[in-house]
C-alpha cells in the first residue's frame, strides 16, 4: 500500500512540474492557474512549432521529421513520417488536412487520419505557415514567393517579391492575405493573385485587417498607420497633439489580433490593451503573465501568439499563457518552463504545450467551449470567392461561335495546366461551367468538366452536384463525378449524399460507366476528407462492390475500399 502511495506521489510531482515552476506564494495570486496537466503523451522528439488544434484533435511537428496527432483526450491517433527533416510550420485546414514541407522544399498534404494525399516540389522550404483560404485553397509562402494551390494540389498562381517576409502572410477579411517584406513594403493579395502595395517609411511589427480595404499597421514605437482608406494617414511618434483621434500605444507591440471593430495588442512591457478601431481609443489595459515575469526581474521569451474570439482574449508564449474577458478582467494566467514552442489554446479550453523533454502536455484551463458554425468539418468559412456559379457579365456574351470557343478553350487549358490561372479564375470558371451546359460538341463539354475539376474549389461542388443530378448523358454524368473527385473537398457532404441517393433510391443509376465514376469519386472524397464522409462513402463502395454489380464497377469499388484501409 505504501509503495503504491509513493508511486502516485512521484507521478503527481512529475506531471506538475511545468505548471508548478513558480513559488508557493505565486500560486495564491488571484487568477493563477496552478493545476497540473490532465494528460501528457511522449512525442519521441522536440516540438518544432506551436501545435495546431482542429476538429477535436491536436497535431504537432517534431524535429525528427514526424507529424503526430492526438485526440483532445490524449489518445494517440496517427504518426506520419516525412522521411526527412521538416520545416517548423504545420497548418491544418477545416477538413483536418495537415500541410507542411520538408527542408528540401517538398510540400506534403496529409489527411486527418494520417494518410498522405499529395506532394509537390516547391524548390525551397516553407518560410512561414501555409494559409488556408475560404474555399480551402492554399497560400504557400517560401522565400520571396507566394504560390496559390487548390486543396488537391493544383497550382493556380505564383507571385515573387524583391525581399523576404518580415511579417508572415495571414488571412485578411476579404479572404486574401496580407504580409510585409523586409524592404518595408506591405502587400494585400486577393484570392486570385491581384495585389495592392504600399511602401512604408519604417518596418512594421504587426498588420491587422479590419475590412476589405483597410489595414492597420503597428510600429515598434506604438504608432499606427492605416492603409487602404480614402486617404492613408499616419500618427508620428513626435506628434504632441490630438488632431488625429487615435491613441498611441503606451509601449511597442509584440503581437496583436482583431475581432469586429476592436483589436487587442500584447505590448513588450507585458501589458495587454484593447483598442476600439471605430472609437479610436484604448478601452482597457491589463497585465499578462509576461508582465508578471518582467516584474520578477526575468527576461521573457519575445515570441507571442494571440487569440480573440467569443470567449475572450488569450496571450500565449513559451513562458506561459493568460486569458482575459472582453471587458478586461484577467480570467487566469499560468507559467510554463522548458517549453519548446509557443503553446496552443484549443476551442475546448485546453492548452497544449510541447516540452523540450519530448512530452506533449495538455492543461484543462476553461470549461467553456467556443461556439462555432460547424459543418461536417471545422468552423465554416467567413465568406465565398464567387466561383460557385457563372458570372452574369460573362453569361451575357455567351454563346460564342465554335471558332471563338476553340481559341478561348485553348487559352483556358494552357493557363490551367501551367499554373497561370491567377486573376482570370472567375472568368475561366464561368467559361467552363457555361461550356459544360452548352449546345457545343460533347468533347468540348467533357474537357470543360475535366478542367473545372483541376481549378475547382469546394464552392463549385454544389454546381457540379446539380449538373450530375440533372444530366442524362452517362458520359457527361461520369465526367461531373470525376470533377468532384478531383476537387476532393466536400465540406457540406452534398456530393457524397447525392452519390448515395443515386444508387439507393428506386429507379437509381444502373449505367456501369456512371457507377464506376461514382466509385472513383467517392474513394477520392473519402481519402481526402477521412471521417465523417468516409462513413457514408464506405456504404456507397460496399454497395457497389457486391456481385450484383457489373464486374468493372465491383472491381473499382473494391480497389477504392482497399485504399481506405
C-alpha positions, -999 to +999 in steps of 0.1 A: +000+000+000+028+024+009+047+016-023+015+024-043+011+056-025+046+067-032+043+059-069+012+081-071+030+109-053+060+107-077+037+106-107+019+137-094+051+156-089+064+148-123+033+158-142+030+190-122+065+204-130+056+226-159+028+244-141+043+245-106+075+262-116+067+293-096+068+299-058+041+288-035+032+324-030+025+329-067+000+301-065-021+321-042-023+351-065-057+358-080-064+340-112-032+320-111-037+285-126-018+260-105-032+228-118-011+201-135-017+186-169-048+164-172-029+142-197+005+140-213+020+119-241+055+111-251+063+125-285+096+110-295+111+144-304+111+181-297+081+201-309+092+225-338+062+249-337+030+256-318+005+227-320-024+231-345-057+223-328-086+215-351-115+191-354-112+176-319-075+168-323-041+184-320-012+180-345+024+186-336+055+187-359+087+172-344+123+178-351+128+141-362+106+147-393+073+133-378+038+147-376+018+133-347-019+137-340-037+133-306-073+134-297-083+161-273-085+135-245-049+125-252-053+093-273-026+089-300-044+090-334-016+087-360+020+092-367+033+103-401+070+102-411+082+126-437+113+105-442+135+136-437+137+168-417+108+192-419+104+230-416+089+243-383+055+250-397+023+229-399-011+241-409-044+223-408-074+231-430-110+229-417-112+194-432-083+184-408-057+181-436-022+190-425+002+209-448+039+211-441+072+208-460+105+190-458+136+212-456+144+202-492+112+220-503+088+191-507+053+203-498+032+174-483-005+171-476-017+145-450-054+139-443-070+138-409-062+101-405-025+104-413-026+093-450-005+112-475-027+128-502-001+145-524+032+162-525+049+189-547+084+202-550+084+239-541+122+241-547+127+257-513+112+250-479+083+269-463+093+303-448+061+305-427+029+286-422+006+278-451-025+300-451-058+283-459-084+303-478-122+303-476-125+275-501-096+255-488-072+270-514-036+273-501-014+303-499+021+288-497+050+311-486+086+303-495+115+327-495+104+358-516+075+339-531+038+331-526+022+302-545-015+295-545-027+259-548-061+242-548-068+219-519-060+190-542-026+204-551-030+221-584-011+254-589-033+285-596-008+313-595+026+325-582+039+359-571+076+367-565+088+395-543+121+415-540+127+408-503+120+381-478+090+384-455+092+404-423+056+397-413+044+362-424+012+361-446-021+358-428-057+357-439-075+390-441-111+398-441-115+396-478-103+360-479-069+370-493-036+376-475-017+405-460+021+405-455+051+427-451+086+425-466+120+434-451+122+463-475+092+479-457+067+470-484+032+459-474+010+438-497-026+428-498-031+400-522-066+386-530-075+350-537-068+354-574-033+370-571-043+407-576-022+429-553-021+463-536+013+475-524+024+502-500+059+514-493+063+524-457+089+547-441+095+522-412+095+485-407+061+474-394+056+449-365+020+439-369-006+441-397-043+439-389-072+436-414-104+455-404-124+452-436-119+445-473-100+478-478-083+489-446-051+475-430-039+488-396-001+489-393+016+489-359+051+500-353+077+494-326+072+528-310+035+523-306+024+545-335-001+533-361-009+538-398-040+529-418-035+517-453-063+514-479-085+541-465-096+570-487-065+588-476-037+569-459-027+587-427+000+583-401+004+593-364+041+602-359+060+594-328+068+631-323+033+643-325+022+660-293-013+670-305-045+651-306-055+663-340-059+627-352-083+609-328-064+577-324-043+567-294-006+559-295+001+526-277+019+530-244+046+506-255+057+488-286+036+457-296+048+421-297+016+409-314-020+420-320-052+404-331-085+419-343-122+410-339-151+431-351-142+467-346-116+462-319-081+449-316-060+436-287-023+440-285+003+425-263+030+451-255+067+445-249+063+455-213+038+426-208+007+447-207-024+439-229-046+466-243-079+465-261-084+493-286-116+503-304-108+508-340-140+527-346-139+549-315-102+555-317-095+549-280-080+524-256-108+506-238-088+488-211-053+476-201-043+446-181-012+426-170-004+393-187+019+366-174+047+383-193+042+414-171+045+392-140+077+377-153+092+411-161+082+423-126+101+394-111+133+405-129+133+378-156+136+384-193+107+366-210+107+349-245+097+375-271+076+353-293+039+357-287+007+344-302-028+358-295-064+346-299-095+368-298-128+350-300-163+348-284-148+336-251-122+363-246-086+373-254-057+350-249-020+356-249+004+326-254+042+325-251+068+299-242+067+313-207+030+307-202-005+319-211-031+344-199-068+347-206-089+380-204-126+386-207-138+410-233-143+436-205-107+434-194-109+411-164-080+387-161-096+353-160-064+333-154-027+331-160-001+304-158+036+299-162+055+273-182+091+262-183+111+241-206+086+246-234+100+241-270+074+262-288+046+286-282+016+266-268-018+264-285-052+271-269-080+249-283-117+257-287-123+232-259-105+253-233-073+231-233-038+244-235-014+222-255+023+227-247+052+207-262+081+203-238+118+201-245+115+168-226+097+153-257+064+153-240+031+170-250+012+184-220-025+193-221-039+216-194-077+220-190-079+257-183-115+265-191-148+246-192-163+270-218-163+257-254-161+281-283-194+282-302-188+277-339-206+275-371-199+238-377-203+219-409-192+183-412-157+195-405-143+225-387-156+261-385-174+273-416-156+298-438-163+335-433-171+342-470-170+330-506-150+339-536-178+337-561-166+307-580-197+287-574-217+299-604-211+316-638-206+353-637-236+372-650-214+396-671-200+366-690-233+349-695-244+380-714-218+374-741-223+337-744-227+316-765-197+321-787-192+306-821-171+275-823-141+293-837-141+318-808-147+290-783-118+269-796-094+299-791-107+306-756-106+269-747-070+266-758-061+296-737-080+283-707-064+249-709-029+264-712-034+287-682-048+259-660-023+233-669+007+257-664-005+271-631-012+306-645-049+310-637-045+340-614-068+369-620-086+351-647-100+324-624-136+338-622-137+342-660-123+308-666-146+291-641-176+307-657-165+298-692-161+261-682-194+260-665-212+275-695-195+253-720-204+222-698-241+230-702-239+244-738-250+231-772-214+226-783-200+191-791-197+166-763-158+167-764-158+204-755-182+197-726-161+168-713-129+188-715-146+217-697-157+194-668-122+180-666-106+214-664-132+226-639-121+197-616-085+210-618-092+246-607-125+239-588-128+249-552-155+234-529-176+264-540-182+246-573-193+213-557-230+223-555-230+233-591-213+201-602-236+181-580-266+197-596-251+191-630-246+154-621-282+151-609-298+167-639-276+154-668-289+124-687-259+115-709-239+089-689-206+102-703-212+137-691-226+125-658-195+104-653-173+134-661-191+155-635-185+128-608-148+127-618-145+165-615-160+163-580-134+136-571-106+157-585-116+187-562-117+163-533-133+187-508-170+183-499-174+201-466-212+201-466-213+165-477-235+175-507-218+153-533-214+122-511-252+123-502-261+127-539-240+097-548-256+076-521-291+086-531-284+080-568-276+043-562-301+035-534-334+052-544-358+032-565-350+036-602-314+046-593-285+046-616-277+014-634-252+025-660-218+009-653-198+039-666-216+062-642-214+037-613-176+033-619-172+071-618-192+073-586-169+047-570-138+065-581-151+099-569-163+085-536-129+070-529-112+103-537-135+122-514-130+098-485-092+097-489-090+134-488-115+141-461-115+110-440-143+108-414-171+118-414-175+115-451-160+080-451-189+065-432-213+072-460-186+067-486-178+032-473-215+023-475-215+035-511-185+015-520-197-016-502-230-015-522-210-011-554-186-039-546-213-067-545-216-094-571-249-079-582-230-050-598-212-052-632-177-066-627-160-034-638-179-015-611-174-041-584-136-042-591-133-004-589-153-002-557-132-030-541-100-011-550-113+021-536-123+003-503-088-012-501-073+022-505-092+034-474-078+008-451 
